[in-house]
Amino acid sequence: MTKKIITTVGTSLFTNYTKGEVRDSFINDDYQDINDLLKELENLTSSEYNNPKFQRTIRNIKAVIENKWLKGLIKTDDGWEIKEEEFNLDASAEIKSLLKITSDNKQNYKVYLLYSDSVLSQLAAELLKENLPSLLNKEIEIHCYLIENLVVDSFEKFNIGLINLVKKIREIFKDEFNVKDDTFTIQNKQKISEEFIFNISGGYKATIPFLTILAQLYNIESKYIFEESDELITIPQINIGIDELFLEKIYLDLSSKKFDDMLQIKKLENYKLINNNRGKYEFTVLGEMIKDYAENHTVNAKNVFGYIAEFKLYEYFINNPLTINGITLKKVERSVQYKREFDIVLSNEKKDVFCFCEVKAFYSFLNNKDKIISDLQVRLKAIEDYFDKATFEYHFYIYTLNSSVDTKEIDEVAKQIKSINKVLRFFKVFIKESSASYSADNPYQKIVSSKIEKSDIEEIKI
């Protein structure tokens, strides 16, 4: 297994060289000042990197850093010391941290350098790519990626840049594991957790909180080193996530292709998930991360709320037996195995009339159409093999916390699935909160204590 290290890149490779203590370590006026060269480039975005106007400046900075800084100078307890043939392992935050992270000589590593939208950050990334194998004393695969709009002189651009940073990291995950669609399997997510490390030592410090949240959502270890210290800090994987009840309440708003409902807009603005950019509502980086989490983490595995919904429907069918062709199905079972596991199975005493019930969240139903169809075909075959002479229906119970939710998208997906077999039927289930007074710290109490009524279930007519 190759460890993949996602490393944000800043400009400490240059600023560290310009410090007075470094200047003072050179003798015979051998220090070459690059402050004026850096000032010439400091406000330029990466779009100017190949501009002929700045090529001499870029070459001059590169030559000084390679000849005066990356080699020939080392840091000791007493300060900086000239050592012509030795590499400078304290030249930048990225180098110091990567040296520590890649210390296991039996392990293979791949490094992704993500640089901000500036000429200097891009130059730093290219210098690192060219020199890291020598500095780390090992063969290592290195890739560089620009994060467009990741600048600190504009809040508007910085927010876009943060979103681009999250998207780029997600693209790297997809490319590494050859993920064709937008959804990670549980196996993919396990591999991401095992094989990736976030190195957040370099780059803009303002990105650290967001990268830390992203690392926790993907259960990835993060590493950080203080430049004045040799101690590598590990931010461990903590089993945290986003409250599933919260996701259930906001998902349909969050997944909307456009924001045109004022109540929806107000809700998402209050949660800081969208903001108004010159009259156009766009996701904040937090909104982008939560949307990603909802669509690609919770959608593949039954969450806590999914089990609550299943138990509530189980209770409902015990109290309100279903009837098919005049036959009452009084036997209610959960998690029944017939080659596949069925959420709820209803049957009569003779076991010749059945209803197989699948319980789905709205967002899971919308985002998993292809998987539902392929899995459904296997499930229907299993039922026919086990009960070749039985009469049965197959029901989808699609639950939501929003009683007035627009079902147009659901209707379209249901129509496509319905074409597989006429035994399929689809129902919208409204799971309401109890009106009883409970602690605001535990909103699940209001959900668990409520009951599903007949009026809460509405068939989706195809």
C-alpha positions in Angstrom: 0.0 0.0 0.0 1.2 3.5 -0.9 0.6 6.3 1.6 -0.8 9.4 -0.1 0.0 12.7 1.5 -2.1 15.7 0.6 0.1 18.7 1.4 -0.9 22.4 1.2 1.9 24.6 -0.1 2.7 28.2 1.0 5.6 30.4 0.5 7.7 29.8 3.7 10.4 28.3 1.3 11.1 32.0 0.4 10.2 33.9 3.5 12.4 31.7 5.7 15.4 32.5 3.5 14.9 36.2 3.9 15.1 36.1 7.7 17.9 38.1 9.3 19.4 35.1 11.1 19.8 33.4 7.8 21.3 36.4 6.2 23.8 36.7 9.1 25.0 33.1 8.7 26.5 33.8 5.3 30.1 35.1 5.0 32.0 37.3 2.6 28.8 38.9 1.4 27.7 35.5 -0.2 24.0 36.1 0.7 21.9 37.0 -2.3 18.9 39.2 -1.4 15.6 38.3 -3.1 13.2 40.6 -1.3 12.8 42.9 -4.3 12.2 39.9 -6.5 9.6 38.5 -4.2 7.8 41.9 -4.0 7.6 41.9 -7.8 5.7 38.7 -7.8 3.8 38.7 -4.4 0.5 40.0 -5.8 0.4 38.0 -9.0 -2.0 35.1 -9.5 -0.9 31.8 -11.1 -2.3 33.0 -14.4 0.8 35.2 -14.7 3.2 32.3 -14.1 4.2 31.8 -17.7 4.0 35.5 -18.6 7.4 36.3 -20.3 7.5 39.5 -18.4 8.2 37.7 -15.1 10.3 34.7 -16.4 13.7 36.3 -15.5 12.5 37.1 -11.9 11.2 33.5 -11.5 14.5 32.0 -12.8 16.5 34.2 -10.5 14.5 33.3 -7.4 14.7 29.7 -8.3 18.4 29.8 -8.7 19.0 31.4 -5.4 16.7 29.0 -3.5 18.3 26.0 -5.1 21.9 27.1 -4.7 21.9 29.1 -1.5 19.0 27.7 0.6 18.0 24.1 -0.3 21.6 23.0 -0.2 24.7 24.2 1.6 23.1 25.5 4.8 21.9 23.6 7.8 20.2 24.5 11.1 22.0 23.6 14.4 21.2 24.3 18.0 23.4 27.4 17.7 21.8 28.7 14.6 22.4 28.4 10.9 25.7 27.0 9.6 27.3 26.7 6.2 27.7 23.1 5.0 28.2 23.1 1.3 27.3 19.5 0.5 24.4 19.0 2.9 20.7 19.5 2.3 18.7 22.1 4.3 15.9 20.0 5.9 14.5 23.0 7.7 14.0 25.2 4.6 10.2 25.2 4.8 7.2 23.9 6.7 6.4 21.5 3.9 10.0 19.9 3.9 10.2 19.6 7.7 6.8 17.9 8.0 7.2 15.6 5.0 10.6 14.5 6.3 8.9 13.4 9.5 5.8 11.9 7.8 7.9 9.8 5.3 10.4 8.5 7.8 9.4 4.8 7.4 11.8 3.5 4.8 9.7 0.4 4.2 6.7 2.4 3.2 6.0 3.8 -0.3 4.7 7.4 -0.5 2.9 9.6 -3.0 2.7 13.4 -2.4 0.1 15.7 -3.7 1.2 19.4 -3.5 -1.8 21.7 -3.5 -0.7 25.3 -4.1 -2.7 28.5 -3.7 -3.5 30.8 -6.6 -0.3 32.8 -6.7 2.9 32.8 -8.7 5.0 32.4 -5.6 3.1 29.4 -4.3 3.3 27.8 -7.7 7.0 28.4 -7.8 7.4 26.9 -4.3 5.4 23.8 -5.4 7.6 23.3 -8.4 10.8 23.7 -6.4 9.5 21.2 -3.9 8.6 18.7 -6.7 12.0 18.9 -8.2 14.0 18.8 -5.0 12.0 16.6 -2.5 13.4 13.3 -3.7 16.9 14.5 -2.9 15.8 16.2 0.4 13.9 13.2 1.6 16.6 10.8 0.2 14.0 8.5 -1.5 12.2 8.0 -4.7 8.7 9.5 -4.4 5.9 10.2 -6.7 4.9 13.9 -6.6 1.9 15.7 -8.2 1.2 19.4 -8.2 -2.2 21.0 -8.4 -3.4 24.6 -8.5 -6.3 25.6 -6.3 -7.9 28.4 -8.3 -9.1 31.5 -6.4 -7.4 30.4 -3.2 -6.1 33.9 -2.3 -6.4 36.0 0.9 -6.8 39.4 -0.6 -10.5 38.8 -1.4 -13.0 37.1 0.9 -15.3 36.3 -2.0 -12.5 34.6 -3.9 -11.2 32.9 -0.8 -14.5 31.2 -0.2 -14.5 30.0 -3.8 -10.9 28.9 -3.4 -11.9 26.9 -0.3 -14.6 25.1 -2.2 -12.1 24.4 -5.0 -9.7 23.0 -2.4 -12.4 20.6 -1.1 -13.4 19.6 -4.7 -9.8 19.0 -5.7 -9.2 16.7 -2.7 -12.3 14.8 -3.6 -11.1 14.5 -7.2 -7.9 13.0 -5.9 -9.8 10.4 -3.9 -11.8 9.5 -6.9 -8.8 9.2 -9.2 -6.9 7.1 -6.7 -9.7 4.5 -6.3 -11.1 4.8 -9.9 -14.5 6.0 -8.7 -16.6 6.6 -11.8 -19.7 8.2 -10.3 -20.2 10.7 -7.4 -20.7 8.2 -4.7 -18.0 6.5 -2.6 -18.7 3.0 -1.4 -18.0 2.0 2.2 -14.9 0.2 0.9 -13.7 3.4 -0.8 -14.1 5.4 2.3 -12.2 2.8 4.4 -9.3 3.0 1.9 -9.3 6.8 2.0 -9.1 6.6 5.8 -6.3 4.1 5.7 -4.2 5.4 2.8 -4.4 9.2 3.0 -2.8 11.7 5.3 -3.4 15.5 5.4 -0.3 17.5 5.9 -1.5 21.0 6.9 1.8 22.5 7.9 2.2 24.7 4.8 -0.1 27.1 3.0 -2.6 29.6 4.4 -3.4 29.1 8.0 -7.0 30.1 7.3 -7.5 26.8 5.5 -6.6 24.7 8.5 -10.1 24.7 10.3 -11.8 23.6 7.1 -9.2 20.9 6.2 -9.5 19.7 9.8 -13.2 19.3 9.5 -12.8 17.6 6.1 -10.2 15.2 7.6 -12.6 14.3 10.4 -15.5 13.7 8.1 -13.4 11.3 6.0 -11.7 9.9 9.1 -8.2 10.9 7.9 -5.2 11.6 10.1 -3.8 15.2 9.9 -0.2 16.2 10.5 1.1 19.6 11.5 4.6 20.9 12.5 5.6 24.3 14.0 8.5 25.7 12.0 10.3 26.6 15.2 9.9 23.0 16.5 10.9 19.5 15.4 7.8 18.0 17.0 5.2 16.7 14.5 1.7 17.1 15.8 -0.9 14.5 14.8 -4.6 15.4 14.9 -6.1 11.9 15.3 -9.1 10.4 13.6 -12.1 11.0 15.8 -15.3 9.3 15.1 -17.4 12.4 14.4 -20.0 13.1 11.8 -22.8 15.5 11.0 -26.1 15.0 12.9 -28.3 12.8 10.8 -31.5 14.4 11.9 -30.1 17.8 10.8 -29.2 16.3 7.4 -32.7 14.9 7.1 -34.2 18.3 7.6 -32.0 20.2 5.2 -31.0 17.8 2.6 -33.6 18.5 0.0 -32.9 22.2 0.3 -29.2 21.6 0.1 -29.4 19.4 -3.0 -31.6 21.8 -4.9 -30.3 22.8 -8.3 -31.4 26.4 -7.6 -32.3 28.5 -4.6 -35.6 30.0 -5.4 -37.6 29.5 -2.2 -37.2 32.2 0.5 -37.8 29.9 3.4 -35.3 27.5 2.0 -32.8 30.4 1.5 -33.3 31.7 5.0 -32.8 28.3 6.5 -29.5 27.6 4.7 -28.2 31.2 5.3 -28.8 30.8 9.0 -26.7 27.6 9.0 -24.0 29.5 7.0 -24.3 26.9 4.2 -25.0 29.4 1.4 -24.3 33.1 0.9 -25.5 35.9 -1.4 -22.9 36.8 -3.9 -24.1 39.8 -5.9 -27.7 38.5 -6.0 -26.7 34.9 -6.7 -26.9 32.3 -3.9 -23.9 30.0 -3.7 -22.6 27.3 -1.4 -20.1 28.3 1.3 -17.2 25.9 1.8 -19.1 24.5 4.9 -22.2 24.0 2.7 -20.1 22.2 0.1 -18.6 19.9 2.7 -22.0 19.1 4.3 -23.6 18.5 0.9 -20.7 16.2 0.0 -21.1 14.4 3.3 -24.8 13.9 2.9 -24.6 12.7 -0.7 -21.5 10.4 -0.3 -21.3 9.3 3.3 -24.7 8.8 4.6 -26.3 7.7 1.3 -24.5 4.4 1.2 -25.1 3.1 4.7 -28.2 3.1 6.9 -27.7 5.8 9.5 -29.2 6.1 13.0 -32.2 7.9 11.7 -32.7 5.3 9.1 -33.2 2.6 11.8 -35.5 4.9 13.7 -37.7 5.3 10.5 -37.6 1.5 10.0 -38.7 0.8 13.6 -41.5 3.4 13.4 -42.9 1.7 10.2 -42.5 -1.7 11.8 -44.7 -0.4 14.7 -47.2 1.2 12.3 -47.7 -2.1 10.4 -48.3 -4.0 13.7 -51.0 -1.5 14.6 -52.3 -1.1 11.1 -52.0 -4.4 9.2 -51.7 -4.0 5.4 -54.3 -5.7 3.1 -53.5 -7.1 -0.3 -56.4 -8.4 -2.5 -58.6 -8.6 0.6 -56.1 -10.6 2.6 -54.8 -9.1 5.8 -51.0 -9.4 6.5 -50.8 -9.6 10.2 -47.3 -11.1 10.5 -44.7 -8.3 10.6 -41.0 -9.1 10.6 -37.8 -7.0 10.4 -34.5 -7.6 8.8 -35.5 -10.9 7.1 -32.9 -12.7 5.0 -33.9 -14.3 1.6 -30.4 -14.1 -0.1 -30.8 -10.4 0.6 -31.9 -8.6 3.7 -35.4 -7.0 3.6 -36.2 -4.2 5.9 -39.7 -5.2 6.7 -41.7 -8.3 5.5 -45.4 -8.5 5.9 -47.3 -11.8 5.4 -50.5 -13.7 6.1 -50.7 -16.8 8.3 -50.5 -19.2 5.3 -47.4 -17.5 4.0 -48.7 -17.3 0.5 -49.3 -13.5 0.4 -46.4 -11.1 1.1 -45.4 -7.5 1.0 -41.6 -6.8 1.0 -40.9 -3.3 2.3 -37.8 -1.2 1.6 -37.3 1.9 3.8 -35.4 4.8 2.1 -34.6 8.3 3.0 -35.6 10.9 0.3 -32.0 11.8 -0.5 -30.8 8.2 -0.6 -33.6 7.3 -3.0 -32.8 10.3 -5.2 -29.0 9.6 -5.3 -29.0 5.8 -5.5 -31.3 5.1 -8.5 -28.9 2.9 -10.4 -27.9 0.9 -7.4 -31.5 0.5 -6.3 -32.4 -0.8 -9.8 -29.6 -3.3 -10.0 -30.1 -4.5 -6.4 -33.9 -4.6 -6.9 -33.6 -7.1 -9.8 -31.6 -9.4 -7.5 -34.1 -9.0 -4.7 -37.1 -9.8 -6.9 -35.3 -12.9 -8.3 -34.6 -14.1 -4.7 -38.3 -13.6 -3.8 -39.5 -15.6 -6.8 -37.0 -18.4 -6.0 -38.2 -18.7 -2.4 -41.9 -18.1 -3.0 -42.6 -19.3 -6.6 -46.3 -19.7 -5.9 -46.9 -16.8 -3.6 -48.6 -13.5 -4.3 -46.5 -10.5 -3.4 -46.0 -6.8 -3.7 -42.8 -4.8 -3.2 -43.2 -1.4 -1.6 -40.8 1.5 -1.2 -41.5 3.7 1.8 -39.6 6.9 1.3 -39.5 9.0 4.4 -39.0 12.7 5.0 -39.3 15.2 7.9 -40.9 17.7 5.6 -44.7 17.2 5.1 -44.9 19.6 2.2 -41.9 18.4 0.2 -42.1 18.5 -3.6 -42.1 15.0 -4.9 -41.5 15.8 -8.6 -37.9 14.4 -8.5 -39.0 11.3 -6.5 -41.9 10.7 -9.0 -39.5 10.7 -11.9 -37.1 8.2 -10.2 -40.0 6.0 -9.1 -41.4 6.0 -12.6 -38.1 4.6 -13.9 -37.9 2.0 -11.2 -41.6 1.0 -11.6 -40.9 -0.1 -15.2 -39.0 -3.1 -13.9 -42.0 -4.8 -12.4 -45.7 -4.1 -11.9 -45.6 -5.4 -8.2 -43.7 -2.2 -7.2 -45.4 0.6 -5.4 -44.1 3.8 -3.8 -45.1 5.7 -0.7 -44.1 9.0 0.8 -43.9 8.8 4.6 -43.9 11.9 6.7 -42.1 11.4 10.0 -43.3 14.1 12.4 -41.9 15.3 15.6 -43.9 14.9 18.8 -45.5 18.0 20.3 -44.5 17.0 23.7 -41.8 19.0 25.5 -38.4 17.5 25.4 -34.8 18.9 25.9 -33.6 20.9 23.0 -30.3 19.1 23.4 -31.8 15.8 22.2 -34.1 16.4 19.2 -34.3 12.6 18.6 -36.6 12.3 21.6 -39.4 14.2 19.7 -39.0 11.9 16.7 -38.8 8.6 18.6 -41.9 9.4 20.8 -44.1 10.3 17.8 -46.1 7.7 15.9 -46.8 7.3 12.2 -50.5 7.7 11.4 -52.4 6.7 8.3 -52.5 10.3 7.2 -48.7 10.4 7.2 -48.4 7.9 4.4 -49.3 8.9 0.9 -48.9 6.7 -2.2 -47.0 8.2 -5.1 -49.1 7.5 -8.1 -47.2 6.5 -11.2 
